Amino acid sequence: MDDEAVGNFWVGPDPGRASGAAESAWLYDINVFEPHNVVGDNAAATALYRRSGYDVTSMAMRKQM
């Protein structure tokens, strides 16, 4: 198995819990590095999350000019 990093993620305390208890966490962001981030795979990833019971609650998009 290759040890090359293909992305990263940011996990932190659940914003709904003031205590920041360890039994609860929030997945804030997922990034897939180039060249592993293949155009078109976002729809497949979203479908995978939906099949796992997740719903899209927010989305951010940007275009570099």
DRENRO-685427 format. One record per residue (C-alpha): residue number from 1; residue in one letter; x, z, y. Coordinates in steps of 0.2 Angstrom, whole numbers, plus 2048, in hexadecimal, padded with zeros to 3 digits. Example, Ala and Ser with C-alpha at 12.3 -4.5 7.8 and 13.67 -1.06 7.14 Angstrom:
BEGIN
seq->1, type->a, x->83E, z->827, y->7EA
seq->2, type->s, x->844, z->824, y->7FB
This chain:
BEGIN
seq->1, type->m, x->800, z->800, y->800
seq->2, type->d, x->806, z->7FC, y->811
seq->3, type->d, x->808, z->80A, y->81E
seq->4, type->e, x->805, z->7FE, y->82D
seq->5, type->a, x->7F9, z->806, y->839
seq->6, type->v, x->7EA, z->7FA, y->83C
seq->7, type->g, x->7E1, z->804, y->849
seq->8, type->n, x->7DE, z->816, y->850
seq->9, type->f, x->7CF, z->821, y->854
seq->10, type->w, x->7CB, z->82F, y->85F
seq->11, type->v, x->7C2, z->83F, y->858
seq->12, type->g, x->7BE, z->84E, y->863
seq->13, type->p, x->7B2, z->85C, y->864
seq->14, type->d, x->79F, z->859, y->864
seq->15, type->p, x->799, z->858, y->876
seq->16, type->g, x->789, z->85F, y->870
seq->17, type->r, x->791, z->86F, y->86B
seq->18, type->a, x->798, z->87A, y->879
seq->19, type->s, x->7A3, z->884, y->86D
seq->20, type->g, x->7AC, z->875, y->866
seq->21, type->a, x->7AB, z->87C, y->855
seq->22, type->a, x->7B6, z->874, y->848
seq->23, type->e, x->7A7, z->870, y->83C
seq->24, type->s, x->7A1, z->863, y->848
seq->25, type->a, x->7AA, z->854, y->84F
seq->26, type->w, x->7A7, z->844, y->859
seq->27, type->l, x->7AE, z->833, y->856
seq->28, type->y, x->7B1, z->82D, y->867
seq->29, type->d, x->7BA, z->81C, y->864
seq->30, type->i, x->7C1, z->811, y->857
seq->31, type->n, x->7CE, z->803, y->85B
seq->32, type->v, x->7D4, z->7F6, y->84F
seq->33, type->f, x->7E5, z->7EE, y->854
seq->34, type->e, x->7E9, z->7DC, y->855
seq->35, type->p, x->7EA, z->7D2, y->849
seq->36, type->h, x->7DF, z->7DC, y->83F
seq->37, type->n, x->7D1, z->7DB, y->84B
seq->38, type->v, x->7C9, z->7CB, y->846
seq->39, type->v, x->7BC, z->7C3, y->851
seq->40, type->g, x->7AB, z->7C4, y->849
seq->41, type->d, x->7AF, z->7D3, y->83F
seq->42, type->n, x->7A6, z->7DF, y->84B
seq->43, type->a, x->795, z->7D9, y->844
seq->44, type->a, x->79A, z->7DD, y->833
seq->45, type->a, x->7A1, z->7EE, y->838
seq->46, type->t, x->791, z->7F2, y->841
seq->47, type->a, x->787, z->7ED, y->832
seq->48, type->l, x->792, z->7F9, y->827
seq->49, type->y, x->78E, z->807, y->833
seq->50, type->r, x->77B, z->804, y->833
seq->51, type->r, x->77B, z->803, y->820
seq->52, type->s, x->784, z->814, y->820
seq->53, type->g, x->776, z->81C, y->82B
seq->54, type->y, x->77E, z->81A, y->83C
seq->55, type->d, x->775, z->813, y->84C
seq->56, type->v, x->77D, z->80B, y->85B
seq->57, type->t, x->77B, z->817, y->86A
seq->58, type->s, x->786, z->80E, y->876
seq->59, type->m, x->791, z->7FF, y->878
seq->60, type->a, x->79E, z->7FA, y->885
seq->61, type->m, x->7A4, z->7E8, y->888
seq->62, type->r, x->7B1, z->7E1, y->893
seq->63, type->k, x->7B9, z->7D0, y->897
seq->64, type->q, x->7CA, z->7CF, y->89E
seq->65, type->m, x->7CB, z->7C2, y->8AD
